[in-house]
Amino acid sequence: MVDFARSAQSLKLGEELASFITDRVVPAEAAWAEERASKPDEESPTLLRLADEARSRGLWNLCVRDPNYGPGLSFVDYAPLAEALGPHRLAQEAANCDAPSNINADAMLA
């Protein structure tokens, strides 16, 4: 039988991620889209600011299962976080969990 219970760490990160998305990412999505459209070859200042905040809030590299490079979550613990990130491309990039980063994270374990 598979245990689908989430760890306390995953639950805490889920709360922090939900707050980050609601309070910081969603209000910044229009500015980020405008920055990307007006200067597609430059890094968005909005993205850089949110990435710094994601790091400081412990939301960086959530997809990395190796605890030396990320929180070391199991698939069961990461899946609900990935689901929360899914509709928010800016949140995915700010947390460094966008493709191909999330795929490459597992390659580090090989």
KETIBA-443196 format. One line per field, with one value per residue (C-alpha): residue number from 1; residue in one letter; x, y, z. Coordinates in steps of 0.001 Angstrom, whole numbers, plus 500000, padded with zeros to 6 digits. Example, Ala and Ser with C-alpha at 12.3 -4.5 7.8 and 13.67 -1.06 7.14 Angstrom:
2
nr = 1|2 $
rest = A|S $
u = 512300|513670 $
v = 495500|498940 $
w = 507800|507140 $
***
This chain:
110
nr = 1|2|3|4|5|6|7|8|9|10|11|12|13|14|15|16|17|18|19|20|21|22|23|24|25|26|27|28|29|30|31|32|33|34|35|36|37|38|39|40|41|42|43|44|45|46|47|48|49|50|51|52|53|54|55|56|57|58|59|60|61|62|63|64|65|66|67|68|69|70|71|72|73|74|75|76|77|78|79|80|81|82|83|84|85|86|87|88|89|90|91|92|93|94|95|96|97|98|99|100|101|102|103|104|105|106|107|108|109|110 $
rest = M|V|D|F|A|R|S|A|Q|S|L|K|L|G|E|E|L|A|S|F|I|T|D|R|V|V|P|A|E|A|A|W|A|E|E|R|A|S|K|P|D|E|E|S|P|T|L|L|R|L|A|D|E|A|R|S|R|G|L|W|N|L|C|V|R|D|P|N|Y|G|P|G|L|S|F|V|D|Y|A|P|L|A|E|A|L|G|P|H|R|L|A|Q|E|A|A|N|C|D|A|P|S|N|I|N|A|D|A|M|L|A $
u = 500000|501292|501251|500009|500220|502171|504993|504830|507501|505341|502280|504241|505745|502264|500942|503940|503605|499883|500553|503394|501255|498204|499944|502991|502786|499224|499443|502736|501653|500582|503821|505866|504028|504578|508287|508689|506845|508734|512212|512149|515952|516334|515592|512413|512993|509712|510900|514257|512548|510153|512964|514876|511744|511116|514650|514221|510896|512326|510440|513464|514084|511046|511278|514777|514672|518353|518469|521858|520221|516570|514188|514524|510799|509397|507141|504138|505233|506101|503020|500580|503151|503550|499781|499687|502482|500892|498552|501141|504043|505567|505468|507114|509970|510315|510626|512967|510466|509697|510614|513306|514492|512009|513025|516739|516343|515707|518642|520911|519930|520884 $
v = 500000|503457|506164|509424|511401|514628|515524|518503|520140|519776|521160|524176|524810|524492|527235|529456|528815|529590|532887|533725|533021|534911|537885|538373|536463|537077|540865|540928|538860|541817|543746|540623|540002|543612|543431|540232|541687|544970|543492|539795|539480|540815|539253|540675|542836|541498|537919|538676|540306|537388|534827|536550|536468|532797|531986|533918|532185|528706|528221|527884|524572|522854|520275|519169|515932|516066|517843|519343|521479|521791|520760|517059|516405|513077|512909|512688|515861|517777|516853|519238|522035|521385|521463|524898|526171|524756|527607|530281|530394|533313|531337|528369|530548|532466|529193|527690|524888|525612|523285|522180|522930|520539|517758|518420|518247|514519|514084|515220|512080|509728 $
w = 500000|499087|501737|500210|503450|503060|505399|507743|505560|502450|504219|505470|502036|500520|502783|502025|498290|498278|500049|497653|494603|495871|497438|495218|491928|490744|491283|489319|486314|484138|484767|484061|480774|479736|480570|478576|475588|475565|476170|475254|475327|478874|482229|483717|486825|488197|487777|489396|492381|492811|492433|495246|497364|496555|497700|500939|501623|501070|497801|495502|493723|495231|492448|493435|495398|496366|499757|498870|496164|497184|499934|499138|498875|497783|494745|497076|498872|495711|493638|495406|495149|491426|491094|492783|490516|487349|486406|487188|484735|486652|489914|488172|486944|490201|492152|489511|488920|485289|482470|481925|485477|487049|484652|485050|488824|488582|486203|489046|490958|488130 $
***
